[in-house]
């Protein structure tokens, strides 16, 4: 008996033994401290001394009903209970009831009282935080049953909160997703972790009236004495999705417009190129014909940039493809066959913005033209090597090499007034790059180096 007596006295909860007449038979030390009484001061007092005055009148009837049908009642049985201390102050309690019977057949009731003031304060703080949240907050248990919602949930979904309590979370999900959702929910609950909003998921919710709307949802596990709860923060993103759609449609319209502009610029440049060709056909002066053909090639090199933009990517030019197309066209424009000039390319994929691609294209046009016209003159057979590569950082290297007769001994890019030299010098300054003309033994090797803009990327 000493063991049971010690267990009774040392219990961390307040223990009270009450007779069927409602009088306290025994109270342990924790019960005395909980209600503010000295040792044995509660013995033979009515249990109602521990109940707030406003509940006393109805308590005798509840007590008699329990005595008539005694049964175990666990703590936290969905009741909001309060205790009263000796000084009249009140506090929140959980009460467990369990029927007892002594050896002589006397029926008693064991009351276990626990102060839950801190827990209630924590719950109130959570409720206050939920209510102050700008987003809808829904808390569900491990079975997906809704346990708590805030006022924003009522506004967002159109349900009174009482209609959501104890309902499956699938009540807020469109019908077409409900069959699969329990498996997703179960998978999350087996491995709960924080999932932020905007996690690359297209999610939809359903209001009380059946209408659907796009949402973003964050999930956070919350460990409690009753098990792990899942806190869902739900945000209506209808306005943002609509704005994104409007922006996307606007971008598509602008993309169509830009493609049309580049197409028209290309066509206009093609007209100018054709005019040069027609004019050259009506001339007898071979010098003038050469000038017009060179001008035609330059215009055509710019037209090809615009053609690349409207046919593939408005933002940048695939310069490796451009190098191949331009050099092939220039070889054809000089009526040279594949047997006469063999073209070799080593081209890394590089994207260039239009303000870099156009001057680079014009420089390439001059270098390839010089190789065909001066390095391999008068139908001389030879090779043309073109290389495009990235060096350290954002450095781009473009190399043109032939195996022709090489540079004249007195060649100097910075001297002379030919249009080709002046054009190369001007465009190099515009790009902030540098160019080197080197003897290749045999032939000529020209290396163009420039620093790419930050947005230039590999394909």
C-alpha beads as a LAMMPS data file, in Angstrom:
LAMMPS data file: protein, C-alpha beads

459 atoms
458 bonds

1 atom types
1 bond types

-500.0 500.0 xlo xhi
-500.0 500.0 ylo yhi
-500.0 500.0 zlo zhi

Masses

1 110.0

Atoms # bond

1 1 1 0.000 0.000 0.000
2 1 1 2.902 2.306 0.684
3 1 1 3.793 2.101 -3.041
4 1 1 0.307 3.186 -4.134
5 1 1 0.217 5.890 -1.479
6 1 1 3.557 7.272 -2.648
7 1 1 2.444 7.098 -6.288
8 1 1 -0.707 9.013 -5.392
9 1 1 1.174 11.681 -3.470
10 1 1 3.999 12.131 -5.959
11 1 1 1.868 12.335 -9.112
12 1 1 2.708 15.407 -11.244
13 1 1 -1.033 15.963 -11.768
14 1 1 -3.535 16.978 -9.133
15 1 1 -5.387 13.886 -7.859
16 1 1 -8.714 14.071 -6.018
17 1 1 -10.817 11.180 -4.746
18 1 1 -14.474 12.206 -4.543
19 1 1 -17.389 10.323 -2.983
20 1 1 -20.762 9.886 -4.606
21 1 1 -22.056 12.675 -2.379
22 1 1 -19.668 15.100 -4.081
23 1 1 -17.341 15.495 -1.118
24 1 1 -13.589 15.238 -1.413
25 1 1 -12.215 12.163 0.324
26 1 1 -8.580 12.715 -0.428
27 1 1 -6.299 15.138 -2.302
28 1 1 -2.629 14.810 -3.111
29 1 1 0.031 17.489 -2.644
30 1 1 -0.153 18.604 -6.278
31 1 1 -3.966 19.098 -6.037
32 1 1 -3.553 21.203 -2.906
33 1 1 -0.866 23.350 -4.566
34 1 1 -2.872 23.609 -7.799
35 1 1 -5.937 25.005 -6.068
36 1 1 -4.077 26.925 -3.333
37 1 1 -5.017 24.883 -0.271
38 1 1 -3.019 23.565 2.663
39 1 1 -2.605 19.826 3.262
40 1 1 -5.894 18.094 4.176
41 1 1 -7.742 21.408 3.894
42 1 1 -9.820 20.064 0.988
43 1 1 -10.892 16.849 2.706
44 1 1 -14.681 16.687 3.358
45 1 1 -15.301 19.795 1.268
46 1 1 -17.720 19.737 -1.634
47 1 1 -16.045 19.397 -5.004
48 1 1 -17.892 22.575 -6.058
49 1 1 -15.416 24.694 -4.060
50 1 1 -12.998 24.023 -6.908
51 1 1 -15.420 25.119 -9.617
52 1 1 -15.997 28.735 -10.758
53 1 1 -19.143 30.178 -9.197
54 1 1 -20.875 30.626 -12.531
55 1 1 -20.800 26.848 -13.119
56 1 1 -21.714 25.673 -9.601
57 1 1 -25.510 25.668 -10.020
58 1 1 -25.429 23.232 -12.895
59 1 1 -22.596 21.060 -11.678
60 1 1 -24.578 18.966 -9.149
61 1 1 -26.811 17.670 -11.939
62 1 1 -23.793 16.786 -14.098
63 1 1 -22.169 15.042 -11.119
64 1 1 -25.264 13.021 -10.350
65 1 1 -25.492 11.955 -13.972
66 1 1 -21.914 10.712 -13.867
67 1 1 -22.502 8.835 -10.588
68 1 1 -25.502 7.129 -12.157
69 1 1 -23.434 6.009 -15.137
70 1 1 -19.770 6.038 -14.111
71 1 1 -17.255 5.685 -16.925
72 1 1 -13.715 6.641 -17.756
73 1 1 -13.486 10.096 -19.340
74 1 1 -10.084 10.977 -20.804
75 1 1 -8.422 14.350 -20.725
76 1 1 -8.940 16.704 -23.623
77 1 1 -12.416 15.322 -24.318
78 1 1 -13.475 18.424 -26.237
79 1 1 -14.486 20.340 -23.099
80 1 1 -13.485 23.843 -22.051
81 1 1 -13.052 23.436 -18.288
82 1 1 -11.970 25.869 -15.597
83 1 1 -10.860 25.459 -11.979
84 1 1 -11.153 27.893 -9.075
85 1 1 -8.405 28.498 -6.578
86 1 1 -8.937 29.289 -2.922
87 1 1 -8.388 32.987 -3.642
88 1 1 -11.176 32.923 -6.254
89 1 1 -8.897 33.144 -9.324
90 1 1 -9.683 30.874 -12.237
91 1 1 -7.450 28.843 -14.539
92 1 1 -7.915 26.459 -17.469
93 1 1 -7.811 22.768 -16.600
94 1 1 -8.158 19.364 -18.201
95 1 1 -10.009 16.829 -16.052
96 1 1 -9.896 13.073 -16.356
97 1 1 -12.514 11.040 -14.513
98 1 1 -12.258 7.369 -13.611
99 1 1 -14.643 5.305 -11.387
100 1 1 -13.140 3.509 -8.337
101 1 1 -14.474 0.936 -5.909
102 1 1 -12.995 0.096 -2.501
103 1 1 -12.733 -3.377 -0.981
104 1 1 -15.924 -2.776 0.975
105 1 1 -17.805 -1.831 -2.197
106 1 1 -17.777 1.927 -1.709
107 1 1 -17.948 3.692 -5.064
108 1 1 -15.674 6.678 -5.573
109 1 1 -14.449 8.812 -8.457
110 1 1 -10.806 9.603 -9.184
111 1 1 -10.364 13.102 -10.647
112 1 1 -7.077 13.953 -12.342
113 1 1 -6.669 17.721 -12.742
114 1 1 -4.011 19.328 -14.931
115 1 1 -3.316 23.047 -15.308
116 1 1 -3.348 23.792 -19.058
117 1 1 -3.023 27.560 -18.803
118 1 1 0.228 27.644 -20.799
119 1 1 -1.163 25.321 -23.424
120 1 1 -4.297 27.406 -23.775
121 1 1 -2.176 30.553 -24.050
122 1 1 -0.108 28.899 -26.762
123 1 1 -3.262 27.835 -28.569
124 1 1 -4.643 31.361 -28.299
125 1 1 -1.388 32.766 -29.648
126 1 1 -1.565 30.346 -32.567
127 1 1 -5.171 31.301 -33.254
128 1 1 -4.273 34.993 -33.093
129 1 1 -1.370 34.425 -35.491
130 1 1 -3.622 32.479 -37.825
131 1 1 -6.259 35.180 -37.770
132 1 1 -3.719 37.929 -38.431
133 1 1 -2.185 36.097 -41.412
134 1 1 -2.884 37.746 -44.791
135 1 1 -3.255 34.328 -46.452
136 1 1 -5.687 31.504 -45.888
137 1 1 -4.358 29.071 -43.268
138 1 1 -5.634 25.514 -43.002
139 1 1 -4.316 23.023 -40.425
140 1 1 -4.950 19.322 -41.037
141 1 1 -4.033 16.168 -39.139
142 1 1 -2.276 13.069 -40.429
143 1 1 -5.512 11.762 -41.924
144 1 1 -6.081 14.931 -43.918
145 1 1 -8.913 16.106 -41.653
146 1 1 -9.256 19.874 -41.196
147 1 1 -8.681 20.897 -37.576
148 1 1 -8.331 24.654 -37.773
149 1 1 -8.830 27.456 -40.302
150 1 1 -8.612 31.239 -40.156
151 1 1 -10.969 33.964 -41.328
152 1 1 -9.051 34.387 -44.610
153 1 1 -9.949 30.790 -45.422
154 1 1 -13.627 31.641 -45.023
155 1 1 -13.251 34.643 -47.317
156 1 1 -11.192 32.786 -49.927
157 1 1 -13.296 29.625 -50.174
158 1 1 -16.709 30.955 -49.165
159 1 1 -17.259 28.303 -46.467
160 1 1 -18.179 29.186 -42.862
161 1 1 -15.408 27.671 -40.766
162 1 1 -17.827 25.389 -38.910
163 1 1 -18.579 23.657 -42.220
164 1 1 -14.878 22.920 -42.704
165 1 1 -14.027 21.504 -39.270
166 1 1 -13.604 17.714 -39.278
167 1 1 -13.928 17.623 -43.081
168 1 1 -11.304 16.102 -45.401
169 1 1 -8.988 18.609 -47.020
170 1 1 -10.169 17.274 -50.390
171 1 1 -13.295 19.376 -49.831
172 1 1 -11.216 22.368 -51.023
173 1 1 -9.742 20.584 -54.057
174 1 1 -11.297 20.433 -57.552
175 1 1 -13.152 17.213 -58.260
176 1 1 -10.756 16.103 -61.011
177 1 1 -7.832 15.975 -58.550
178 1 1 -9.543 14.372 -55.559
179 1 1 -8.916 10.739 -56.454
180 1 1 -5.133 11.178 -56.580
181 1 1 -4.757 13.617 -53.700
182 1 1 -4.885 11.150 -50.743
183 1 1 -1.819 9.338 -52.097
184 1 1 0.068 12.642 -52.467
185 1 1 -1.017 13.647 -48.982
186 1 1 0.041 10.293 -47.545
187 1 1 3.429 10.553 -49.203
188 1 1 3.988 13.999 -47.727
189 1 1 2.889 12.931 -44.236
190 1 1 5.287 9.967 -44.312
191 1 1 8.136 12.402 -44.993
192 1 1 6.989 15.816 -43.722
193 1 1 9.187 18.794 -44.642
194 1 1 8.823 22.455 -45.387
195 1 1 7.618 23.099 -48.933
196 1 1 7.767 26.775 -49.901
197 1 1 5.313 28.602 -52.117
198 1 1 5.943 28.726 -55.843
199 1 1 7.592 25.297 -55.885
200 1 1 7.068 24.933 -59.664
201 1 1 3.601 23.459 -59.200
202 1 1 0.410 24.489 -60.981
203 1 1 -2.174 24.136 -58.223
204 1 1 -5.893 24.851 -58.150
205 1 1 -8.459 25.143 -55.356
206 1 1 -12.247 25.058 -55.359
207 1 1 -14.671 27.457 -53.678
208 1 1 -17.975 26.543 -52.065
209 1 1 -19.814 27.466 -55.275
210 1 1 -17.675 25.000 -57.265
211 1 1 -15.588 27.620 -59.069
212 1 1 -11.867 26.977 -59.359
213 1 1 -8.937 29.365 -59.013
214 1 1 -5.121 29.063 -59.176
215 1 1 -3.265 28.992 -55.868
216 1 1 0.174 28.718 -54.381
217 1 1 0.472 26.549 -51.279
218 1 1 3.249 26.231 -48.729
219 1 1 3.332 23.289 -46.333
220 1 1 4.961 23.092 -42.910
221 1 1 4.863 20.184 -40.417
222 1 1 3.927 21.065 -36.830
223 1 1 4.667 18.537 -34.093
224 1 1 2.119 18.455 -31.261
225 1 1 1.176 16.123 -28.420
226 1 1 -1.626 14.795 -30.620
227 1 1 0.757 14.023 -33.494
228 1 1 2.130 15.879 -36.493
229 1 1 -0.173 18.477 -37.990
230 1 1 0.316 20.060 -41.414
231 1 1 0.012 23.835 -41.689
232 1 1 -1.047 24.896 -45.185
233 1 1 -0.727 28.507 -46.304
234 1 1 -2.901 29.136 -49.358
235 1 1 -2.621 32.199 -51.589
236 1 1 -4.939 33.135 -54.439
237 1 1 -2.738 33.977 -57.446
238 1 1 -5.558 34.640 -59.927
239 1 1 -4.555 38.283 -60.452
240 1 1 -0.906 37.402 -60.911
241 1 1 -1.682 34.576 -63.338
242 1 1 -3.932 36.912 -65.308
243 1 1 -1.210 39.569 -65.400
244 1 1 1.316 36.942 -66.535
245 1 1 -1.037 35.826 -69.294
246 1 1 -1.582 39.399 -70.438
247 1 1 2.189 39.974 -70.412
248 1 1 2.800 36.737 -72.314
249 1 1 0.279 37.700 -74.987
250 1 1 1.839 41.152 -75.187
251 1 1 5.309 39.624 -75.567
252 1 1 4.031 37.342 -78.322
253 1 1 2.592 40.352 -80.141
254 1 1 5.884 42.227 -79.766
255 1 1 7.821 39.156 -80.905
256 1 1 5.640 38.928 -84.018
257 1 1 6.147 42.639 -84.642
258 1 1 9.928 42.394 -84.191
259 1 1 10.113 39.420 -86.524
260 1 1 8.175 41.391 -89.114
261 1 1 10.520 44.377 -88.668
262 1 1 13.640 42.204 -89.104
263 1 1 12.020 40.515 -92.080
264 1 1 11.274 43.854 -93.721
265 1 1 14.776 45.189 -92.980
266 1 1 16.235 42.066 -94.526
267 1 1 13.976 42.457 -97.569
268 1 1 14.883 46.136 -97.928
269 1 1 18.578 45.296 -97.738
270 1 1 17.993 42.586 -100.342
271 1 1 16.392 45.207 -102.602
272 1 1 19.425 47.460 -102.152
273 1 1 21.695 44.513 -102.946
274 1 1 19.666 43.802 -106.097
275 1 1 19.920 47.443 -107.150
276 1 1 23.718 47.217 -106.875
277 1 1 23.610 44.068 -109.016
278 1 1 21.391 45.692 -111.662
279 1 1 23.552 48.794 -111.734
280 1 1 26.721 46.725 -112.115
281 1 1 25.167 44.849 -115.035
282 1 1 24.731 48.123 -116.901
283 1 1 28.342 49.244 -116.436
284 1 1 31.323 48.610 -118.676
285 1 1 33.873 49.864 -116.162
286 1 1 35.258 46.769 -114.375
287 1 1 36.506 48.904 -111.491
288 1 1 33.015 50.251 -110.830
289 1 1 31.561 46.752 -111.133
290 1 1 33.993 45.518 -108.461
291 1 1 33.052 48.386 -106.127
292 1 1 29.337 47.684 -106.554
293 1 1 29.816 43.955 -105.998
294 1 1 31.784 44.598 -102.812
295 1 1 29.050 46.954 -101.627
296 1 1 26.500 44.297 -102.501
297 1 1 28.389 41.733 -100.355
298 1 1 28.506 44.146 -97.418
299 1 1 24.786 44.835 -97.603
300 1 1 24.119 41.115 -97.924
301 1 1 26.192 40.372 -94.804
302 1 1 23.965 42.741 -92.809
303 1 1 20.811 41.276 -94.317
304 1 1 21.861 37.816 -93.171
305 1 1 22.031 39.022 -89.559
306 1 1 18.412 40.182 -89.710
307 1 1 17.419 36.965 -91.465
308 1 1 18.935 34.958 -88.603
309 1 1 17.045 37.032 -86.034
310 1 1 13.566 36.718 -87.508
311 1 1 13.937 33.069 -88.494
312 1 1 15.274 31.742 -85.208
313 1 1 15.870 33.871 -82.124
314 1 1 14.995 37.538 -81.766
315 1 1 17.438 38.035 -78.920
316 1 1 20.663 36.825 -80.483
317 1 1 22.359 35.551 -83.650
318 1 1 23.802 32.048 -83.899
319 1 1 27.149 33.337 -85.095
320 1 1 28.645 29.929 -85.853
321 1 1 25.840 29.273 -88.320
322 1 1 26.206 32.816 -89.648
323 1 1 29.930 32.309 -90.343
324 1 1 29.200 29.182 -92.385
325 1 1 26.383 30.765 -94.376
326 1 1 28.249 34.000 -95.136
327 1 1 31.489 32.326 -96.206
328 1 1 29.602 29.852 -98.426
329 1 1 27.700 32.713 -100.061
330 1 1 30.863 34.750 -100.665
331 1 1 32.603 31.777 -102.287
332 1 1 29.602 31.397 -104.555
333 1 1 29.480 35.104 -105.368
334 1 1 33.031 34.864 -106.764
335 1 1 31.927 31.929 -108.942
336 1 1 34.315 29.623 -107.156
337 1 1 33.513 25.925 -106.934
338 1 1 34.213 23.521 -104.064
339 1 1 37.106 22.165 -106.143
340 1 1 38.716 25.575 -106.325
341 1 1 38.289 26.666 -102.695
342 1 1 37.941 24.064 -99.964
343 1 1 36.221 25.458 -96.873
344 1 1 37.214 24.167 -93.409
345 1 1 35.431 25.327 -90.251
346 1 1 36.026 24.863 -86.500
347 1 1 33.153 26.781 -84.953
348 1 1 32.080 26.737 -81.320
349 1 1 28.427 27.654 -80.696
350 1 1 28.186 31.327 -79.758
351 1 1 25.177 33.653 -79.571
352 1 1 25.753 37.339 -80.273
353 1 1 23.377 40.280 -79.837
354 1 1 22.578 42.237 -82.966
355 1 1 24.765 45.226 -82.047
356 1 1 27.776 42.864 -81.903
357 1 1 26.759 40.506 -84.703
358 1 1 26.427 43.220 -87.395
359 1 1 29.940 44.724 -87.035
360 1 1 31.445 41.226 -86.618
361 1 1 29.623 40.143 -89.766
362 1 1 30.943 43.118 -91.722
363 1 1 34.501 42.427 -90.548
364 1 1 34.145 38.755 -91.488
365 1 1 32.866 39.807 -94.912
366 1 1 35.968 41.951 -95.482
367 1 1 38.379 39.244 -94.289
368 1 1 36.834 36.433 -96.371
369 1 1 36.568 38.724 -99.404
370 1 1 40.259 39.669 -99.074
371 1 1 41.222 35.986 -98.782
372 1 1 39.270 35.078 -101.926
373 1 1 40.226 38.167 -103.894
374 1 1 43.876 38.683 -102.927
375 1 1 45.012 35.478 -101.204
376 1 1 43.584 33.165 -103.894
377 1 1 43.405 35.396 -106.993
378 1 1 42.501 34.487 -110.533
379 1 1 40.861 31.165 -109.762
380 1 1 43.864 29.793 -107.872
381 1 1 42.998 26.664 -105.944
382 1 1 43.380 26.802 -102.207
383 1 1 41.932 26.400 -98.754
384 1 1 39.961 28.717 -96.531
385 1 1 39.959 27.980 -92.780
386 1 1 37.495 29.653 -90.421
387 1 1 37.588 29.225 -86.627
388 1 1 35.351 30.611 -83.885
389 1 1 36.122 29.898 -80.248
390 1 1 35.910 31.225 -76.745
391 1 1 39.054 32.066 -74.848
392 1 1 39.329 32.956 -71.156
393 1 1 36.277 34.612 -69.658
394 1 1 34.069 36.409 -72.158
395 1 1 36.742 36.648 -74.857
396 1 1 35.775 35.652 -78.406
397 1 1 38.335 34.747 -81.059
398 1 1 37.466 34.712 -84.784
399 1 1 40.180 33.463 -87.126
400 1 1 40.338 33.551 -90.941
401 1 1 43.235 31.731 -92.644
402 1 1 44.074 30.899 -96.261
403 1 1 47.000 29.089 -97.873
404 1 1 47.375 31.624 -100.662
405 1 1 50.172 33.959 -101.612
406 1 1 50.328 35.759 -98.260
407 1 1 50.514 39.405 -97.247
408 1 1 52.537 41.928 -99.214
409 1 1 55.759 42.922 -97.407
410 1 1 54.584 46.469 -96.806
411 1 1 51.080 45.604 -95.559
412 1 1 49.874 47.840 -92.705
413 1 1 46.241 47.923 -91.595
414 1 1 46.671 51.356 -90.010
415 1 1 47.854 52.953 -93.212
416 1 1 46.058 53.298 -96.498
417 1 1 42.712 54.749 -97.439
418 1 1 40.949 51.768 -99.002
419 1 1 37.363 51.357 -97.916
420 1 1 38.030 47.832 -96.639
421 1 1 40.854 48.917 -94.310
422 1 1 38.948 51.944 -93.056
423 1 1 35.859 49.795 -92.445
424 1 1 37.825 47.205 -90.447
425 1 1 39.559 49.878 -88.348
426 1 1 36.272 51.634 -87.589
427 1 1 34.429 48.444 -86.670
428 1 1 37.286 47.223 -84.438
429 1 1 37.140 50.491 -82.495
430 1 1 33.355 50.146 -82.250
431 1 1 33.693 46.640 -80.790
432 1 1 36.594 47.498 -78.509
433 1 1 38.565 44.583 -79.928
434 1 1 41.809 44.048 -81.788
435 1 1 42.861 42.379 -85.055
436 1 1 46.175 40.859 -86.113
437 1 1 47.302 40.149 -89.698
438 1 1 49.951 37.406 -89.633
439 1 1 51.977 35.467 -92.203
440 1 1 50.822 31.829 -92.189
441 1 1 53.553 30.216 -94.385
442 1 1 51.888 29.762 -96.744
443 1 1 49.093 32.251 -96.797
444 1 1 47.635 34.747 -94.376
445 1 1 46.189 34.335 -90.891
446 1 1 43.937 37.043 -89.433
447 1 1 42.895 36.859 -85.757
448 1 1 40.079 39.015 -84.408
449 1 1 39.783 39.157 -80.588
450 1 1 37.054 40.950 -78.679
451 1 1 35.371 40.934 -75.286
452 1 1 31.785 39.731 -75.489
453 1 1 28.902 41.427 -73.718
454 1 1 27.855 39.646 -70.506
455 1 1 24.584 38.399 -72.044
456 1 1 26.323 36.603 -74.917
457 1 1 26.070 32.866 -74.216
458 1 1 26.820 29.537 -75.749
459 1 1 23.930 27.765 -77.411

Bonds

1 1 1 2
2 1 2 3
3 1 3 4
4 1 4 5
5 1 5 6
6 1 6 7
7 1 7 8
8 1 8 9
9 1 9 10
10 1 10 11
11 1 11 12
12 1 12 13
13 1 13 14
14 1 14 15
15 1 15 16
16 1 16 17
17 1 17 18
18 1 18 19
19 1 19 20
20 1 20 21
21 1 21 22
22 1 22 23
23 1 23 24
24 1 24 25
25 1 25 26
26 1 26 27
27 1 27 28
28 1 28 29
29 1 29 30
30 1 30 31
31 1 31 32
32 1 32 33
33 1 33 34
34 1 34 35
35 1 35 36
36 1 36 37
37 1 37 38
38 1 38 39
39 1 39 40
40 1 40 41
41 1 41 42
42 1 42 43
43 1 43 44
44 1 44 45
45 1 45 46
46 1 46 47
47 1 47 48
48 1 48 49
49 1 49 50
50 1 50 51
51 1 51 52
52 1 52 53
53 1 53 54
54 1 54 55
55 1 55 56
56 1 56 57
57 1 57 58
58 1 58 59
59 1 59 60
60 1 60 61
61 1 61 62
62 1 62 63
63 1 63 64
64 1 64 65
65 1 65 66
66 1 66 67
67 1 67 68
68 1 68 69
69 1 69 70
70 1 70 71
71 1 71 72
72 1 72 73
73 1 73 74
74 1 74 75
75 1 75 76
76 1 76 77
77 1 77 78
78 1 78 79
79 1 79 80
80 1 80 81
81 1 81 82
82 1 82 83
83 1 83 84
84 1 84 85
85 1 85 86
86 1 86 87
87 1 87 88
88 1 88 89
89 1 89 90
90 1 90 91
91 1 91 92
92 1 92 93
93 1 93 94
94 1 94 95
95 1 95 96
96 1 96 97
97 1 97 98
98 1 98 99
99 1 99 100
100 1 100 101
101 1 101 102
102 1 102 103
103 1 103 104
104 1 104 105
105 1 105 106
106 1 106 107
107 1 107 108
108 1 108 109
109 1 109 110
110 1 110 111
111 1 111 112
112 1 112 113
113 1 113 114
114 1 114 115
115 1 115 116
116 1 116 117
117 1 117 118
118 1 118 119
119 1 119 120
120 1 120 121
121 1 121 122
122 1 122 123
123 1 123 124
124 1 124 125
125 1 125 126
126 1 126 127
127 1 127 128
128 1 128 129
129 1 129 130
130 1 130 131
131 1 131 132
132 1 132 133
133 1 133 134
134 1 134 135
135 1 135 136
136 1 136 137
137 1 137 138
138 1 138 139
139 1 139 140
140 1 140 141
141 1 141 142
142 1 142 143
143 1 143 144
144 1 144 145
145 1 145 146
146 1 146 147
147 1 147 148
148 1 148 149
149 1 149 150
150 1 150 151
151 1 151 152
152 1 152 153
153 1 153 154
154 1 154 155
155 1 155 156
156 1 156 157
157 1 157 158
158 1 158 159
159 1 159 160
160 1 160 161
161 1 161 162
162 1 162 163
163 1 163 164
164 1 164 165
165 1 165 166
166 1 166 167
167 1 167 168
168 1 168 169
169 1 169 170
170 1 170 171
171 1 171 172
172 1 172 173
173 1 173 174
174 1 174 175
175 1 175 176
176 1 176 177
177 1 177 178
178 1 178 179
179 1 179 180
180 1 180 181
181 1 181 182
182 1 182 183
183 1 183 184
184 1 184 185
185 1 185 186
186 1 186 187
187 1 187 188
188 1 188 189
189 1 189 190
190 1 190 191
191 1 191 192
192 1 192 193
193 1 193 194
194 1 194 195
195 1 195 196
196 1 196 197
197 1 197 198
198 1 198 199
199 1 199 200
200 1 200 201
201 1 201 202
202 1 202 203
203 1 203 204
204 1 204 205
205 1 205 206
206 1 206 207
207 1 207 208
208 1 208 209
209 1 209 210
210 1 210 211
211 1 211 212
212 1 212 213
213 1 213 214
214 1 214 215
215 1 215 216
216 1 216 217
217 1 217 218
218 1 218 219
219 1 219 220
220 1 220 221
221 1 221 222
222 1 222 223
223 1 223 224
224 1 224 225
225 1 225 226
226 1 226 227
227 1 227 228
228 1 228 229
229 1 229 230
230 1 230 231
231 1 231 232
232 1 232 233
233 1 233 234
234 1 234 235
235 1 235 236
236 1 236 237
237 1 237 238
238 1 238 239
239 1 239 240
240 1 240 241
241 1 241 242
242 1 242 243
243 1 243 244
244 1 244 245
245 1 245 246
246 1 246 247
247 1 247 248
248 1 248 249
249 1 249 250
250 1 250 251
251 1 251 252
252 1 252 253
253 1 253 254
254 1 254 255
255 1 255 256
256 1 256 257
257 1 257 258
258 1 258 259
259 1 259 260
260 1 260 261
261 1 261 262
262 1 262 263
263 1 263 264
264 1 264 265
265 1 265 266
266 1 266 267
267 1 267 268
268 1 268 269
269 1 269 270
270 1 270 271
271 1 271 272
272 1 272 273
273 1 273 274
274 1 274 275
275 1 275 276
276 1 276 277
277 1 277 278
278 1 278 279
279 1 279 280
280 1 280 281
281 1 281 282
282 1 282 283
283 1 283 284
284 1 284 285
285 1 285 286
286 1 286 287
287 1 287 288
288 1 288 289
289 1 289 290
290 1 290 291
291 1 291 292
292 1 292 293
293 1 293 294
294 1 294 295
295 1 295 296
296 1 296 297
297 1 297 298
298 1 298 299
299 1 299 300
300 1 300 301
301 1 301 302
302 1 302 303
303 1 303 304
304 1 304 305
305 1 305 306
306 1 306 307
307 1 307 308
308 1 308 309
309 1 309 310
310 1 310 311
311 1 311 312
312 1 312 313
313 1 313 314
314 1 314 315
315 1 315 316
316 1 316 317
317 1 317 318
318 1 318 319
319 1 319 320
320 1 320 321
321 1 321 322
322 1 322 323
323 1 323 324
324 1 324 325
325 1 325 326
326 1 326 327
327 1 327 328
328 1 328 329
329 1 329 330
330 1 330 331
331 1 331 332
332 1 332 333
333 1 333 334
334 1 334 335
335 1 335 336
336 1 336 337
337 1 337 338
338 1 338 339
339 1 339 340
340 1 340 341
341 1 341 342
342 1 342 343
343 1 343 344
344 1 344 345
345 1 345 346
346 1 346 347
347 1 347 348
348 1 348 349
349 1 349 350
350 1 350 351
351 1 351 352
352 1 352 353
353 1 353 354
354 1 354 355
355 1 355 356
356 1 356 357
357 1 357 358
358 1 358 359
359 1 359 360
360 1 360 361
361 1 361 362
362 1 362 363
363 1 363 364
364 1 364 365
365 1 365 366
366 1 366 367
367 1 367 368
368 1 368 369
369 1 369 370
370 1 370 371
371 1 371 372
372 1 372 373
373 1 373 374
374 1 374 375
375 1 375 376
376 1 376 377
377 1 377 378
378 1 378 379
379 1 379 380
380 1 380 381
381 1 381 382
382 1 382 383
383 1 383 384
384 1 384 385
385 1 385 386
386 1 386 387
387 1 387 388
388 1 388 389
389 1 389 390
390 1 390 391
391 1 391 392
392 1 392 393
393 1 393 394
394 1 394 395
395 1 395 396
396 1 396 397
397 1 397 398
398 1 398 399
399 1 399 400
400 1 400 401
401 1 401 402
402 1 402 403
403 1 403 404
404 1 404 405
405 1 405 406
406 1 406 407
407 1 407 408
408 1 408 409
409 1 409 410
410 1 410 411
411 1 411 412
412 1 412 413
413 1 413 414
414 1 414 415
415 1 415 416
416 1 416 417
417 1 417 418
418 1 418 419
419 1 419 420
420 1 420 421
421 1 421 422
422 1 422 423
423 1 423 424
424 1 424 425
425 1 425 426
426 1 426 427
427 1 427 428
428 1 428 429
429 1 429 430
430 1 430 431
431 1 431 432
432 1 432 433
433 1 433 434
434 1 434 435
435 1 435 436
436 1 436 437
437 1 437 438
438 1 438 439
439 1 439 440
440 1 440 441
441 1 441 442
442 1 442 443
443 1 443 444
444 1 444 445
445 1 445 446
446 1 446 447
447 1 447 448
448 1 448 449
449 1 449 450
450 1 450 451
451 1 451 452
452 1 452 453
453 1 453 454
454 1 454 455
455 1 455 456
456 1 456 457
457 1 457 458
458 1 458 459
